[in-house]
Amino acid sequence: QEKSDTPAMEPLVESTRVQPSTRSQQTSQILAPRLKGHIGFQYYYQDDLDEFNYDYRQPSAVINLRADNLFSSHFKANVRMRVRRNIRASSMNDVTNDDWNNRFYEISLEYSNPETDLKYQLGRISSKRISGIGTFDGGIIEYQVHPAWAIGIFGGTQPDLQNTTPQSDESKAGVYLYHKGKLSEQIQTNGTVAVAGRYK
């Protein structure tokens, strides 16, 4: 029996590492919690030098914040408000008037997933889609029927126009059609047609 001097061939095993897809990388980046916006402070002081000595102080703050990807999902919160305190004093009156004058323009929770056609928003809403409707306390449901077209319904109550406090004696509701198009790479268009009603 003859023996072969040729060494036995070992099976070649090539290990490959699966690289994460670009879409997975984008999804992980999208779902990272993110906070953006601004907070501004102002302090106004008036020192009255006449005989009435009507001094006046007004500290205030403006808050405009948006928190994206809450709970590692496609939820986001919107907050737009102004906080103001008025302090008045006079030598003619021993009582100092101290009152707050706050405005809550938007406090809402929104769900917007680019991979689904359904979007909704709840809370105090001031939507750019239907900016002519104004602010209301309620909800919006929007469905993307086409890449360029979406339909939505909305409804809620009208807050007090002077101090933005909630009230239930006036409501508003309606439907809208939203279009977003592109005339060229540099020019994009969008518009909304809405039908709404106010009820007391």
N, CA, C and O of each residue as an XYZ file, in Angstrom:
800
protein
N       0.844     -1.198      0.000
C       0.000      0.000      0.000
C       0.869      1.233      0.000
O       1.756      1.378      0.841
N       0.613      2.134     -0.955
C       1.428      3.327     -1.098
C       0.846      4.456     -0.264
O      -0.371      4.589     -0.130
N       1.725      5.253      0.286
C       1.327      6.445      1.050
C       1.587      7.686      0.223
O       2.623      7.807     -0.431
N       0.636      8.608      0.258
C       0.778      9.847     -0.492
C       1.438     10.885      0.370
O       1.100     11.049      1.542
N       2.413     11.609     -0.234
C       3.088     12.696      0.489
C       2.322     14.005      0.404
O       2.740     14.991      1.010
N       1.189     14.050     -0.342
C       0.418     15.294     -0.501
C      -0.390     15.558      0.755
O      -1.201     14.718      1.145
N      -0.196     16.686      1.390
C      -0.941     16.969      2.627
C      -2.430     17.087      2.349
O      -2.848     17.552      1.288
N      -3.219     16.659      3.320
C      -4.679     16.729      3.171
C      -5.122     18.180      3.139
O      -4.588     19.025      3.858
N      -6.103     18.454      2.299
C      -6.619     19.809      2.155
C      -7.600     20.091      3.283
O      -8.572     19.359      3.467
N      -7.340     21.157      4.037
C      -8.254     21.567      5.104
C      -9.395     22.389      4.506
O      -9.168     23.212      3.618
N     -10.611     22.171      4.985
C     -11.724     22.986      4.454
C     -11.526     24.456      4.796
O     -11.178     24.816      5.920
N     -11.753     25.267      3.820
C     -11.561     26.700      3.976
C     -12.844     27.324      4.533
O     -13.899     27.271      3.900
N     -12.737     27.906      5.707
C     -13.877     28.544      6.338
C     -13.608     30.034      6.407
O     -12.660     30.477      7.057
N     -14.414     30.773      5.759
C     -14.252     32.222      5.722
C     -15.321     32.864      6.591
O     -16.517     32.698      6.350
N     -14.880     33.596      7.598
C     -15.833     34.253      8.491
C     -16.122     35.652      7.968
O     -15.223     36.426      7.638
N     -17.374     35.932      7.909
C     -17.811     37.249      7.447
C     -18.643     37.892      8.525
O     -19.459     37.227      9.163
N     -18.453     39.148      8.733
C     -19.219     39.920      9.703
C     -20.308     40.701      8.964
O     -20.036     41.456      8.031
N     -21.519     40.497      9.403
C     -22.640     41.169      8.770
C     -22.680     42.607      9.247
O     -22.840     42.890     10.434
N     -22.532     43.492      8.299
C     -22.567     44.908      8.621
C     -24.017     45.368      8.748
O     -24.868     44.961      7.957
N     -24.299     46.199      9.720
C     -25.665     46.706      9.842
C     -26.049     47.524      8.624
O     -25.247     48.296      8.098
N     -27.263     47.348      8.193
C     -27.728     48.064      7.017
C     -27.835     49.551      7.301
O     -27.910     49.990      8.449
N     -27.838     50.307      6.215
C     -27.965     51.755      6.366
C     -29.293     52.119      6.999
O     -29.370     53.064      7.784
N     -30.344     51.376      6.666
C     -31.662     51.666      7.229
C     -31.687     51.425      8.731
O     -32.308     52.177      9.482
N     -30.984     50.332      9.175
C     -30.936     50.065     10.612
C     -30.185     51.157     11.344
O     -30.575     51.567     12.438
N     -29.089     51.634     10.729
C     -28.356     52.724     11.343
C     -29.207     53.974     11.432
O     -29.174     54.674     12.444
N     -29.971     54.265     10.386
C     -30.826     55.440     10.419
C     -31.918     55.295     11.469
O     -32.255     56.260     12.155
N     -32.483     54.069     11.599
C     -33.532     53.851     12.583
C     -33.015     54.056     13.987
O     -33.686     54.668     14.818
N     -31.774     53.525     14.270
C     -31.228     53.692     15.605
C     -30.941     55.154     15.901
O     -31.063     55.594     17.044
N     -30.558     55.911     14.871
C     -30.327     57.329     15.084
C     -31.651     58.069     15.278
O     -31.737     58.975     16.107
N     -32.670     57.694     14.529
C     -33.963     58.353     14.642
C     -34.555     58.136     16.025
O     -35.151     59.051     16.593
N     -34.397     56.920     16.581
C     -35.017     56.593     17.853
C     -34.232     57.109     19.051
O     -34.660     56.915     20.188
N     -33.110     57.754     18.828
C     -32.367     58.329     19.951
C     -33.117     59.546     20.485
O     -33.430     60.451     19.713
N     -33.415     59.594     21.786
C     -34.125     60.753     22.351
C     -33.368     62.053     22.075
O     -32.139     62.100     22.119
N     -34.124     63.088     21.794
C     -33.511     64.354     21.394
C     -34.394     65.507     21.852
O     -35.614     65.468     21.691
N     -33.779     66.518     22.414
C     -34.492     67.707     22.888
C     -33.922     68.926     22.195
O     -32.707     69.120     22.162
N     -34.806     69.756     21.637
C     -34.342     70.974     20.995
C     -35.358     72.085     21.209
O     -36.523     71.832     21.515
N     -34.900     73.309     21.043
C     -35.743     74.466     21.270
C     -34.961     75.559     21.967
O     -33.733     75.597     21.897
N     -35.672     76.446     22.639
C     -34.999     77.528     23.352
C     -35.853     77.998     24.517
O     -37.074     77.842     24.527
N     -35.171     78.580     25.504
C     -35.814     79.186     26.665
C     -35.213     80.580     26.834
O     -33.993     80.732     26.910
N     -36.061     81.579     26.892
C     -35.601     82.961     27.037
C     -36.149     83.594     28.300
O     -37.283     83.326     28.698
N     -35.338     84.440     28.933
C     -35.718     85.124     30.164
C     -35.649     86.638     29.964
O     -34.813     87.150     29.218
N     -36.550     87.335     30.651
C     -36.573     88.792     30.575
C     -37.015     89.362     31.925
O     -37.887     88.808     32.594
N     -36.403     90.466     32.302
C     -36.792     91.136     33.551
C     -36.963     92.622     33.255
O     -36.012     93.305     32.875
N     -38.180     93.107     33.433
C     -38.490     94.504     33.171
C     -38.712     95.217     34.508
O     -39.448     94.729     35.366
N     -38.066     96.381     34.676
C     -38.175     97.129     35.942
C     -38.421     98.605     35.649
O     -37.730     99.220     34.837
N     -39.408     99.150     36.320
C     -39.718    100.575     36.189
C     -39.667    101.222     37.568
O     -40.371    100.809     38.489
N     -38.826    102.238     37.691
C     -38.689    102.977     38.947
C     -39.303    104.366     38.745
O     -38.716    105.232     38.096
N     -40.477    104.553     39.306
C     -41.216    105.800     39.148
C     -40.696    106.817     40.174
O     -40.728    106.555     41.376
N     -40.219    107.975     39.701
C     -39.619    108.978     40.586
C     -40.565    110.113     40.941
O     -40.178    111.031     41.664
N     -41.799    110.069     40.446
C     -42.704    111.154     40.817
C     -43.366    110.846     42.170
O     -43.020    109.867     42.832
N     -44.308    111.685     42.564
C     -44.877    111.571     43.899
C     -45.695    110.295     44.109
O     -45.838    109.834     45.241
N     -46.222    109.732     43.052
C     -47.002    108.505     43.205
C     -46.112    107.276     43.415
O     -46.552    106.281     43.992
N     -44.883    107.343     42.955
C     -43.920    106.253     43.136
C     -44.515    104.901     42.690
O     -44.512    103.920     43.434
N     -45.012    104.895     41.480
C     -45.677    103.698     40.969
C     -44.618    102.769     40.349
O     -44.400    102.779     39.137
N     -43.978    101.980     41.193
C     -42.940    101.064     40.729
C     -43.568     99.810     40.123
O     -44.661     99.383     40.496
N     -42.830     99.246     39.179
C     -43.378     98.107     38.436
C     -42.249     97.152     38.070
O     -41.206     97.570     37.566
N     -42.468     95.861     38.329
C     -41.503     94.815     37.970
C     -42.227     93.708     37.221
O     -43.372     93.373     37.523
N     -41.535     93.153     36.244
C     -42.155     92.102     35.442
C     -41.101     91.079     34.984
O     -40.496     91.253     33.926
N     -40.878     90.024     35.765
C     -40.043     88.915     35.282
C     -40.875     87.993     34.387
O     -42.057     87.771     34.648
N     -40.265     87.466     33.349
C     -40.997     86.597     32.420
C     -40.032     85.605     31.773
O     -38.817     85.803     31.757
N     -40.611     84.545     31.247
C     -39.845     83.518     30.544
C     -40.656     83.017     29.355
O     -41.877     82.885     29.441
N     -39.979     82.741     28.251
C     -40.592     82.179     27.048
C     -39.966     80.813     26.802
O     -38.744     80.685     26.727
N     -40.817     79.788     26.676
C     -40.351     78.408     26.523
C     -40.881     77.853     25.210
O     -42.084     77.897     24.952
N     -39.996     77.337     24.392
C     -40.350     76.709     23.123
C     -39.472     75.469     22.959
O     -38.320     75.566     22.538
N     -40.028     74.302     23.296
C     -39.253     73.066     23.311
C     -39.976     71.965     22.558
O     -41.205     71.935     22.492
N     -39.190     71.060     21.991
C     -39.719     69.853     21.367
C     -38.830     68.672     21.723
O     -37.620     68.702     21.498
N     -39.440     67.633     22.280
C     -38.729     66.410     22.640
C     -39.099     65.329     21.639
O     -40.250     64.896     21.591
N     -38.132     64.888     20.837
C     -38.367     63.871     19.820
C     -38.029     62.479     20.357
O     -37.202     62.323     21.256
N     -38.698     61.464     19.774
C     -38.397     60.059     20.043
C     -38.518     59.703     21.527
O     -37.628     59.074     22.098
N     -39.608     60.107     22.129
C     -39.847     59.751     23.518
C     -40.037     58.246     23.654
O     -40.611     57.608     22.772
N     -39.557     57.682     24.751
C     -39.673     56.245     25.033
C     -39.050     55.411     23.920
O     -39.490     54.292     23.659
N     -38.021     55.956     23.260
C     -37.352     55.279     22.137
C     -38.345     54.872     21.053
O     -38.242     53.791     20.474
N     -39.297     55.745     20.792
C     -40.301     55.484     19.762
C     -40.489     56.758     18.948
O     -39.680     57.682     19.038
N     -41.541     56.807     18.165
C     -41.783     57.952     17.298
C     -42.751     58.953     17.918
O     -43.407     59.708     17.199
N     -42.846     58.966     19.230
C     -43.626     59.976     19.932
C     -42.772     61.218     20.173
O     -41.564     61.124     20.388
N     -43.411     62.364     20.133
C     -42.712     63.589     20.481
C     -43.666     64.536     21.198
O     -44.875     64.511     20.971
N     -43.106     65.366     22.062
C     -43.874     66.317     22.858
C     -43.512     67.733     22.429
O     -42.349     68.031     22.158
N     -44.522     68.606     22.370
C     -44.335     70.004     21.984
C     -44.815     70.903     23.118
O     -45.911     70.719     23.647
N     -43.990     71.873     23.484
C     -44.342     72.823     24.541
C     -43.989     74.228     24.068
O     -42.835     74.512     23.750
N     -44.995     75.106     24.025
C     -44.782     76.523     23.727
C     -45.608     77.330     24.720
O     -46.835     77.231     24.740
N     -44.943     78.116     25.531
C     -45.655     78.856     26.567
C     -44.871     80.094     26.972
O     -43.676     80.218     26.702
N     -45.588     81.016     27.636
C     -44.964     82.207     28.185
C     -45.445     82.380     29.623
O     -46.643     82.359     29.904
N     -44.482     82.552     30.519
C     -44.769     82.735     31.945
C     -44.377     84.156     32.322
O     -43.253     84.583     32.061
N     -45.306     84.894     32.939
C     -45.045     86.294     33.271
C     -45.669     86.639     34.624
O     -46.787     86.227     34.932
N     -44.922     87.405     35.424
C     -45.400     87.857     36.733
C     -45.367     89.380     36.783
O     -44.357     89.997     36.444
N     -46.471     89.981     37.206
C     -46.580     91.433     37.299
C     -46.633     91.846     38.774
O     -47.495     91.392     39.527
N     -45.700     92.712     39.172
C     -45.622     93.179     40.560
C     -45.696     94.699     40.533
O     -44.812     95.353     39.979
N     -46.745     95.266     41.128
C     -46.957     96.712     41.140
C     -47.002     97.198     42.582
O     -47.588     96.548     43.447
N     -46.386     98.331     42.832
C     -46.390     98.934     44.166
C     -46.426    100.452     44.031
O     -45.877    101.011     43.081
N     -47.088    101.127     45.004
C     -47.206    102.581     44.980
C     -47.182    103.099     46.403
O     -47.674    102.441     47.320
N     -46.605    104.287     46.590
C     -46.575    104.900     47.916
C     -47.958    105.369     48.359
O     -48.167    105.636     49.542
N     -48.913    105.474     47.418
C     -50.272    105.877     47.729
C     -51.119    104.717     48.247
O     -52.227    104.915     48.746
N     -50.585    103.513     48.120
C     -51.339    102.327     48.523
C     -50.371    101.340     49.168
O     -49.338    101.003     48.590
N     -50.716    100.880     50.369
C     -49.843     99.949     51.075
C     -49.922     98.533     50.506
O     -49.088     97.690     50.835
N     -50.897     98.268     49.671
C     -51.089     96.924     49.112
C     -50.275     96.790     47.817
O     -50.365     97.630     46.923
N     -49.486     95.724     47.738
C     -48.715     95.430     46.537
C     -49.494     94.449     45.668
O     -49.830     93.348     46.105
N     -49.774     94.854     44.451
C     -50.480     93.978     43.518
C     -49.491     93.001     42.895
O     -48.486     93.402     42.308
N     -49.791     91.725     43.031
C     -48.907     90.666     42.538
C     -49.773     89.637     41.815
O     -50.577     88.955     42.451
N     -49.622     89.516     40.508
C     -50.433     88.561     39.759
C     -49.605     87.940     38.642
O     -48.591     88.486     38.207
N     -50.071     86.782     38.195
C     -49.419     86.048     37.114
C     -50.227     86.205     35.831
O     -51.457     86.250     35.854
N     -49.520     86.286     34.726
C     -50.156     86.410     33.416
C     -49.460     85.423     32.476
O     -48.493     85.772     31.799
N     -49.965     84.185     32.443
C     -49.324     83.118     31.684
C     -50.116     82.801     30.418
O     -51.331     82.995     30.358
N     -49.408     82.316     29.422
C     -50.021     81.907     28.167
C     -49.470     80.527     27.773
O     -48.260     80.322     27.688
N     -50.393     79.596     27.539
C     -50.012     78.248     27.109
C     -50.499     78.054     25.673
O     -51.680     77.805     25.432
N     -49.576     78.170     24.736
C     -49.934     78.121     23.328
C     -50.012     76.691     22.796
O     -50.847     76.391     21.943
N     -49.156     75.821     23.289
C     -49.171     74.432     22.811
C     -48.531     73.527     23.854
O     -47.410     73.769     24.303
N     -49.263     72.477     24.235
C     -48.741     71.394     25.078
C     -49.364     70.118     24.519
O     -50.509     69.800     24.840
N     -48.639     69.396     23.701
C     -49.234     68.274     22.977
C     -48.279     67.097     22.879
O     -47.061     67.239     22.995
N     -48.875     65.927     22.661
C     -48.139     64.689     22.404
C     -48.484     64.238     20.993
O     -49.659     64.144     20.638
N     -47.464     63.960     20.189
C     -47.655     63.670     18.767
C     -46.986     62.362     18.398
O     -45.896     62.054     18.883
N     -47.645     61.584     17.531
C     -47.058     60.349     16.992
C     -46.896     60.508     15.482
O     -47.868     60.745     14.764
N     -45.661     60.377     15.013
C     -45.365     60.548     13.596
C     -44.252     59.588     13.205
O     -43.078     59.840     13.477
N     -44.627     58.491     12.568
C     -43.678     57.476     12.132
C     -43.562     57.546     10.612
O     -44.563     57.349      9.923
N     -42.372     57.820     10.062
C     -42.243     57.954      8.605
C     -42.539     56.660      7.852
O     -42.729     56.691      6.636
N     -42.581     55.517      8.554
C     -42.837     54.241      7.893
C     -44.313     53.846      7.927
O     -44.679     52.810      7.371
N     -45.152     54.634      8.557
C     -46.581     54.356      8.591
C     -47.349     55.543      8.033
O     -46.832     56.658      7.979
N     -48.588     55.296      7.616
C     -49.399     56.340      6.995
C     -50.252     57.103      8.000
O     -50.787     58.162      7.669
N     -50.391     56.590      9.217
C     -51.276     57.209     10.206
C     -50.477     58.049     11.189
O     -49.466     57.600     11.728
N     -50.944     59.285     11.419
C     -50.349     60.188     12.393
C     -51.456     60.759     13.261
O     -52.593     60.909     12.814
N     -51.120     61.078     14.504
C     -52.119     61.711     15.364
C     -51.439     62.589     16.400
O     -50.245     62.451     16.665
N     -52.218     63.497     16.984
C     -51.717     64.463     17.949
C     -52.827     64.773     18.942
O     -53.982     64.948     18.555
N     -52.474     64.841     20.234
C     -53.432     65.083     21.302
C     -52.914     66.170     22.227
O     -51.706     66.303     22.422
N     -53.830     66.953     22.799
C     -53.461     67.977     23.770
C     -53.909     69.354     23.315
O     -54.895     69.495     22.593
N     -53.170     70.367     23.748
C     -53.391     71.721     23.239
C     -52.579     71.867     21.956
O     -51.350     71.800     21.974
N     -53.278     72.068     20.850
C     -52.659     71.942     19.539
C     -52.677     73.280     18.819
O     -53.676     74.000     18.830
N     -51.554     73.595     18.196
C     -51.451     74.725     17.282
C     -50.689     74.217     16.060
O     -49.469     74.359     15.978
N     -51.417     73.625     15.112
C     -50.814     72.891     14.007
C     -50.487     73.801     12.839
O     -51.274     74.683     12.496
N     -49.318     73.591     12.221
C     -48.953     74.325     11.018
C     -49.789     73.887      9.823
O     -49.982     74.658      8.883
N     -50.285     72.656      9.853
C     -51.124     72.168      8.764
C     -52.387     73.017      8.632
O     -52.817     73.340      7.525
N     -52.976     73.373      9.779
C     -54.239     74.111      9.798
C     -54.079     75.341     10.682
O     -54.837     75.544     11.630
N     -53.099     76.144     10.362
C     -52.784     77.302     11.207
C     -53.942     78.298     11.257
O     -54.090     79.020     12.243
N     -54.760     78.344     10.213
C     -55.885     79.267     10.212
C     -56.970     78.900     11.207
O     -57.808     79.738     11.538
N     -56.972     77.670     11.691
C     -57.977     77.231     12.663
C     -57.657     77.774     14.049
O     -58.558     77.937     14.873
N     -56.396     78.054     14.313
C     -56.007     78.565     15.625
C     -55.730     77.444     16.613
O     -55.634     76.273     16.244
N     -55.605     77.826     17.867
C     -55.301     76.878     18.938
C     -56.581     76.239     19.459
O     -57.611     76.904     19.572
N     -56.516     74.943     19.778
C     -57.660     74.252     20.374
C     -57.169     73.087     21.227
O     -56.059     72.589     21.043
N     -58.019     72.662     22.166
C     -57.724     71.522     23.038
C     -58.483     70.315     22.507
O     -59.710     70.261     22.593
N     -57.754     69.346     21.957
C     -58.416     68.197     21.365
C     -57.435     67.279     20.672
O     -56.398     66.928     21.233
N     -57.765     66.886     19.437
C     -56.921     65.939     18.730
C     -57.000     66.086     17.223
O     -57.945     66.665     16.686
N     -55.983     65.548     16.548
C     -55.898     65.500     15.083
C     -55.521     64.079     14.683
O     -54.638     63.468     15.285
N     -56.199     63.561     13.662
C     -55.832     62.286     13.051
C     -55.604     62.535     11.565
O     -56.463     63.091     10.879
N     -54.439     62.119     11.076
C     -54.082     62.339      9.670
C     -53.674     61.028      9.019
O     -52.965     60.221      9.620
N     -54.129     60.818      7.778
C     -53.793     59.601      7.040
C     -53.187     59.973      5.683
O     -53.748     60.769      4.931
N     -52.027     59.375      5.394
C     -51.313     59.643      4.143
C     -51.870     58.734      3.061
O     -51.550     57.545      3.031
N     -52.690     59.266      2.179
C     -53.309     58.457      1.130
C     -52.416     58.323     -0.100
O     -52.628     57.447     -0.938
N     -51.418     59.197     -0.201
C     -50.518     59.231     -1.358
C     -49.253     59.938     -0.894
O     -49.320     60.753      0.027
N     -48.088     59.652     -1.506
C     -46.879     60.373     -1.077
C     -47.008     61.883     -1.078
O     -46.291     62.564     -0.344
N     -47.917     62.424     -1.897
C     -48.079     63.880     -1.970
C     -49.363     64.383     -1.322
O     -49.575     65.592     -1.236
N     -50.235     63.462     -0.860
C     -51.539     63.880     -0.341
C     -51.836     63.214      0.997
O     -51.499     62.052      1.225
N     -52.479     63.989      1.879
C     -52.904     63.462      3.177
C     -54.246     64.095      3.540
O     -54.502     65.255      3.215
N     -55.092     63.333      4.210
C     -56.371     63.844      4.690
C     -56.384     63.742      6.210
O     -55.753     62.855      6.784
N     -57.094     64.641      6.849
C     -57.125     64.644      8.305
C     -58.440     65.155      8.847
O     -59.180     65.867      8.168
N     -58.716     64.778     10.084
C     -59.871     65.294     10.809
C     -59.371     65.836     12.147
O     -58.364     65.364     12.674
N     -60.063     66.811     12.687
C     -59.662     67.412     13.951
C     -60.897     67.858     14.704
O     -61.964     68.043     14.119
N     -60.743     68.028     16.008
C     -61.840     68.492     16.828
C     -61.379     68.763     18.243
O     -60.408     68.170     18.715
N     -62.076     69.658     18.919
C     -61.735     69.987     20.294
C     -62.476     71.215     20.763
O     -63.417     71.668     20.112
N     -62.063     71.748     21.872
C     -62.688     72.933     22.451
C     -61.777     74.142     22.280
O     -60.558     74.019     22.164
N     -62.395     75.292     22.267
C     -61.682     76.558     22.082
C     -61.266     77.122     23.440
O     -62.139     77.411     24.258
N     -59.954     77.295     23.719
C     -59.542     77.916     24.986
C     -59.874     79.401     25.006
O     -60.133     80.008     23.967
N     -59.861     79.967     26.189
C     -60.133     81.391     26.328
C     -59.087     82.194     25.565
O     -57.888     81.952     25.710
N     -59.529     83.139     24.762
C     -58.606     83.889     23.913
C     -57.765     84.892     24.694
O     -56.705     85.295     24.214
N     -58.200     85.307     25.880
C     -57.463     86.316     26.643
C     -56.373     85.709     27.519
O     -55.264     86.240     27.593
N     -56.685     84.602     28.181
C     -55.691     84.022     29.092
C     -55.359     82.565     28.788
O     -54.642     81.928     29.560
N     -55.863     82.028     27.685
C     -55.605     80.666     27.193
C     -55.993     79.569     28.182
O     -55.498     78.449     28.064
N     -56.853     79.851     29.143
C     -57.312     78.808     30.056
C     -58.329     77.920     29.343
O     -59.053     78.398     28.469
N     -58.399     76.624     29.704
C     -59.366     75.731     29.046
C     -60.806     76.143     29.350
O     -61.115     76.644     30.431
N     -61.666     75.920     28.377
C     -63.091     76.142     28.559
C     -63.841     75.188     27.643
O     -63.305     74.721     26.638
N     -65.086     74.906     28.005
C     -65.838     73.886     27.280
C     -67.100     74.423     26.616
O     -67.864     73.644     26.046
N     -67.342     75.733     26.672
C     -68.580     76.272     26.113
C     -68.502     76.532     24.613
O     -69.505     76.895     23.999
N     -67.332     76.354     24.015
C     -67.194     76.547     22.575
C     -66.269     75.477     22.015
O     -65.196     75.222     22.563
N     -66.689     74.858     20.924
C     -65.905     73.788     20.311
C     -65.716     74.063     18.820
O     -66.413     74.888     18.230
N     -64.757     73.354     18.228
C     -64.502     73.470     16.791
C     -64.112     72.098     16.252
O     -63.502     71.295     16.959
N     -64.471     71.832     14.989
C     -64.172     70.551     14.357
C     -64.171     70.744     12.853
O     -64.749     71.699     12.336
N     -63.507     69.814     12.148
C     -63.473     69.913     10.703
C     -62.607     68.857     10.066
O     -62.103     67.953     10.733
N     -62.439     68.985      8.752
C     -61.605     68.085      7.950
C     -60.686     68.933      7.085
O     -60.962     70.108      6.840
N     -59.586     68.330      6.620
C     -58.664     69.070      5.754
C     -57.980     68.121      4.784
O     -57.908     66.912      5.005
N     -57.485     68.701      3.714
C     -56.713     68.000      2.690
C     -55.382     68.718      2.541
O     -55.340     69.923      2.294
N     -54.288     67.965      2.695
C     -52.942     68.550      2.660
C     -52.180     68.009      1.459
O     -52.220     66.813      1.167
N     -51.489     68.902      0.771
C     -50.692     68.522     -0.396
C     -49.269     69.050     -0.252
O     -49.051     70.191      0.156
N     -48.311     68.200     -0.593
C     -46.901     68.593     -0.605
C     -46.290     68.128     -1.913
O     -46.281     66.937     -2.224
N     -45.778     69.089     -2.677
C     -45.213     68.771     -3.978
C     -43.853     69.416     -4.191
O     -43.306     70.070     -3.304
N     -43.326     69.214     -5.387
C     -42.003     69.744     -5.700
C     -41.990     70.140     -7.164
O     -42.139     69.297     -8.049
N     -41.808     71.443     -7.416
C     -41.719     71.928     -8.783
C     -40.359     71.647     -9.385
O     -40.243     71.398    -10.585
N     -39.321     71.687     -8.550
C     -37.966     71.395     -8.989
C     -37.162     70.993     -7.760
O     -37.707     70.928     -6.658
N     -35.888     70.725     -7.935
C     -35.044     70.369     -6.809
C     -34.898     71.511     -5.812
O     -34.635     71.278     -4.632
N     -35.066     72.736     -6.279
C     -34.912     73.896     -5.405
C     -36.241     74.450     -4.907
O     -36.261     75.181     -3.917
N     -37.337     74.126     -5.557
C     -38.638     74.723     -5.222
C     -39.606     73.633     -4.778
O     -39.908     72.714     -5.539
N     -40.090     73.740     -3.540
C     -41.091     72.822     -3.008
C     -42.352     73.608     -2.653
O     -42.283     74.779     -2.279
N     -43.481     72.959     -2.773
C     -44.757     73.606     -2.491
C     -45.549     72.762     -1.498
O     -45.405     71.540     -1.456
N     -46.382     73.421     -0.701
C     -47.316     72.717      0.167
C     -48.490     73.634      0.460
O     -48.364     74.858      0.455
N     -49.625     73.019      0.713
C     -50.825     73.807      0.979
C     -51.900     72.939      1.602
O     -51.862     71.712      1.508
N     -52.858     73.593      2.240
C     -53.940     72.894      2.929
C     -55.273     73.553      2.586
O     -55.380     74.779      2.541
N     -56.271     72.735      2.349
C     -57.653     73.181      2.192
C     -58.454     72.538      3.324
O     -58.458     71.316      3.474
N     -59.129     73.370      4.116
C     -59.839     72.871      5.290
C     -61.254     73.405      5.331
O     -61.539     74.505      4.856
N     -62.138     72.602      5.911
C     -63.519     73.005      6.187
C     -63.737     72.794      7.670
O     -63.603     71.676      8.166
N     -64.074     73.866      8.387
C     -64.196     73.796      9.850
C     -65.418     74.552     10.315
O     -65.929     75.432      9.622
N     -65.878     74.196     11.502
C     -67.005     74.867     12.108
C     -66.758     75.110     13.588
O     -66.056     74.345     14.250
N     -67.352     76.196     14.099
C     -67.281     76.525     15.529
C     -68.695     76.460     16.100
O     -69.647     76.977     15.516
N     -68.802     75.820     17.243
C     -70.123     75.569     17.826
C     -70.138     76.006     19.289
O     -69.165     75.803     20.016
N     -71.259     76.611     19.715
C     -71.434     77.035     21.099
C     -72.616     76.293     21.721
O     -72.933     76.508     22.891
